[in-house]
Amino acid sequence: MDSAVFEGASVLNEHSSPKLPAYVLITPARNEARFIELTLQSMISQTVPPLRWVIVSDGSTDGTDDIVRNYAADHPWIVLIRMPERAERHFAGKVHAFNAGYESVKDLPIDIVGNLDGDVSFGSGHFEFLIDKMAQNPRLGVAGAPFREGTFSTTIGLAISRMSGVDASFSGVPVSTRSVAIYR
C-alpha cells in the first residue's frame, strides 16, 4: 500500500444481511471535513450495512481523519487508511487511494465492491435497494441511484448497467454513478 497507514480493527460487520450479497465500500477522501460526517451518518443508518467500509484519507489536512476516527471507534467495520500528504490534487491520487482501500479488502468474502464519495448523503435504505437489485439479477455489474451532494440532489431514477454492454440501463434512465456506485 505504498506508505499508507492502516488504522482500525480487522472486524467485519456482524449486522450485515445474510440474505443479500456481501459488499464492502471504499471512500477515497481528501479534505472532506465539511461533508464527511453526513456521509458517515448516512452509512451507519443503513438497513443493510457493508461488511467493511474503508475510508482512505488521501493526505487530508482539514480534520477529515479525526472525524472518521471518532466514528470508527464506535463502529469497528469502519476503517481509516491514511495516505501520505501531497501538494497537488489530481484524479490519479483518488485512484491510488481507491487501490489502497481495495488492497485491504480484496481477500474478504465479498461479492460486491462499492465506490462512495466522502461528500454525499442518502436515505437509510439506499444500499439495501442497490444490493437487492444485484441479488435479483446475478448478471448485473454496476448499479447507482439518486443521492445528495451538499445542496445538490439528483431527482432522476435508478440506473443500473451490466458488464459486457448487455442491458445497458435499468428503466431507460441513464444517470452518472460517479459519487455512489457498486460493482461486481
Stockholm file with secondary structure:
# STOCKHOLM 1.0

chainA/1-184         MDSAVFEGASVLNEHSSPKLPAYVLITPARNEARFIELTLQSMISQTVPPLRWVIVSDGSTDGTDDIVRNYAADHPWIVLIRMPERAERHFAGKVHAFNAGYESVKDLPIDIVGNLDGDVSFGSGHFEFLIDKMAQNPRLGVAGAPFREGTFSTTIGLAISRMSGVDASFSGVPVSTRSVAIYR
#=GR chainA/1-184 SS CTTCEEESCCCCCTTSCSSSCCEEEEEEESSCTTTHHHHHHHHHTCSSCCSEEEEEEESCCSSHHHHHHHHHHHCTTEEEEEECCCSCCCHHHHHHHHHHHHHHHTTSSCSEEEEECTTCBCCTTHHHHHHHHHHHCTTEEEEECCCEETTEECCSCCEEEEGGGSSCCSTTCCCCCSSEEEEC
#=GC SS_cons         CTTCEEESCCCCCTTSCSSSCCEEEEEEESSCTTTHHHHHHHHHTCSSCCSEEEEEEESCCSSHHHHHHHHHHHCTTEEEEEECCCSCCCHHHHHHHHHHHHHHHTTSSCSEEEEECTTCBCCTTHHHHHHHHHHHCTTEEEEECCCEETTEECCSCCEEEEGGGSSCCSTTCCCCCSSEEEEC
//
